[in-house]
C-alpha cells in the first residue's frame, strides 16, 4: 500500500495503472545494431542497420502516452471552480521540508501539469528566493534563474521550448535547495516518470544535496515504474488529496 498522508477531504483512492511491464505493450525499441548478411550468391557481405529492443525505454514511452492521456482527461473533468482551489499552498508537512532561507525551485506548468505558481508566491512571501528552469537552447543544460516577482509574467520571456516561458537571461543564477518538479507519472516509493528529456535527472545528479518534491494529480500514480541508472528518485510527492513520502534514498 502507498505510504501517504491524506491532504484533502476527498476519500476516493487514486486510479492507478498497474505494472509497467503489463501496461506498455510490446517491448520493441530504438537502439541501432549492425547486422552483416551475405548475399544470395555467397558474395560480398551487406551491412544492415536495424533497431533492437530496449525494454525499459519502450516501457517508459508506452507509460508516457497512457499517463498523458489519463492526465489530460482528468484535468478536463475538473470543475474550474474546484481547480482554482487546488495547489494553493503547500500542506504544512511539505512546507516543513523547506528549511528557512532555502532557495526554492519550481516550474511554469505546461498543459495539464499540476500548477506550481501559487507555491512560488507562497514561498516568496515567506522570504525564500524562488527560481525557474532556464535554457540557453534546447541542447544546453538546465540551470535556474531567480523569479523575483511570481505575481505576473512580465519578468518572463519565451524559452526554447514552445509555450514555456522562463526568466530573462539577466536574472540571477541560483541553485535551488528544494526543487518542486513536474512529472508524467510517479510510484508510491518515489519513482518519477518525466517528459523523457532527462533535464531534471541530470541536474539532480549534479546537485545531489537538492531535495526533489513532485507535484502531481492522483491519477498519475502507478504501481511501479521502469528504472534506469540515471533516474533520480523523489523525496516526496504532493497530490490534491495526499502526501506520499517523505523518503530518504541512498545516494
C-alpha positions, -999 to +999 in steps of 0.1 A: +000+000+000+013+035-007+028+053+023+008+085+022-009+112+042-044+125+032-043+162+023-079+169+013-114+158+021-118+135-009-120+099+002-115+082-032-085+061-040-064+073-070-070+052-101-036+037-107-021+019-137-006-015-129+029-028-136+048-011-163+056-045-179+019-050-184+009-015-193+035-008-220+028-034-246+055-050-268+090-041-257+103-030-290+126-001-292+151+023-306+188+011-303+207+008-335+225-025-342+246-036-371+238-069-388+261-084-415+245-107-441+259-124-472+240-120-505+222-149-520+252-159-541+277-160-514+292-127-525+301-096-505+286-090-471+258-065-468+257-042-438+222-037-424+212-012-397+182-021-376+166-012-343+168-035-313+146-037-283+153-017-251+125-028-228+128+000-202+129+027-229+099+013-247+081+007-214+086+043-204+073+056-238+042+034-235+035+047-200+040+083-210+014+080-237-011+064-214-005+087-185-006+119-206-040+108-220-052+100-185-039+132-171-055+153-199-089+136-193-086+141-156-079+178-158-106+184-184-131+168-160-123+191-130-147+219-124-128+252-129-140+264-095-126+234-078-094+237-099-089+272-085-086+258-050-060+231-058-023+236-051-029+269-035-003+265-008+019+236+003+004+214+031+022+220+065+042+188+064+055+198+029+063+233+039+083+219+068+105+201+043+118+235+031+145+249+055+145+286+065+163+306+039+164+278+013+162+286-024+131+270-038+130+259-075+096+255-092+083+255-127+058+271-151+033+243-157+026+231-192-008+219-204-024+196-177+006+196-154+000+203-117+003+241-112+031+255-092+027+293-094+007+295-061+035+276-044+060+301-058+040+330-044+037+313-010+075+307-007+083+342-020+061+357+007+077+335+033+111+351+024+125+325+001+142+331-032+122+313-059+137+302-092+126+287-125+144+265-151+163+284-177+177+271-210+200+289-234+190+264-261+173+231-264+207+214-263+220+234-233+219+220-198+191+232-174+201+259-149+179+280-126+174+318-126+156+338-099+120+347-104+118+379-084+080+385-088+058+354-092+026+375-094+029+381-131+047+371-163+062+405-170+096+393-159+094+361-180+101+356-217+097+327-242+123+300-239+134+274-265+105+251-256+073+261-273+047+276-249+070+276-219+083+309-205+114+314-184+132+342-166+152+368-186+188+360-194+200+387-170+181+372-140+204+360-112+216+324-115+208+304-083+210+268-072+178+255-055+180+237-022+145+223-027+130+216-061+094+211-069+092+192-101+066+183-127+060+148-138+041+125-161+038+096-136+051+086-101+052+055-079+044+052-042+081+047-034+094+079-050+099+068-086+093+096-112+085+094-149+093+127-166+089+140-201+118+120-214+144+147-219+164+139-187+169+175-178+158+171-141+176+139-136+209+154-149+205+185-128+197+164-097+226+141-103+249+172-104+233+187-073+227+157-050+221+179-020+189+193-035+156+178-023+132+170-052+094+170-045+069+161-071+036+178-078+010+156-094-026+146-099-038+115-081-044+098-115-007+099-122+001+072-096+013+039-110+021+006-092+057+007-103+080+023-128+108+010-151+141+023-136+172+033-154+206+040-138+202+078-144+168+081-127+168+102-095+140+093-070+118+119-054+119+129-017+081+133-017+051+137-039+021+160-033-013+155-049-046+173-042-055+146-017-023+130-004+013+134+005+035+104-005+067+102+015+089+117+026+115+091+017+152+090+023+171+074-006+206+061-006+230+083-026 
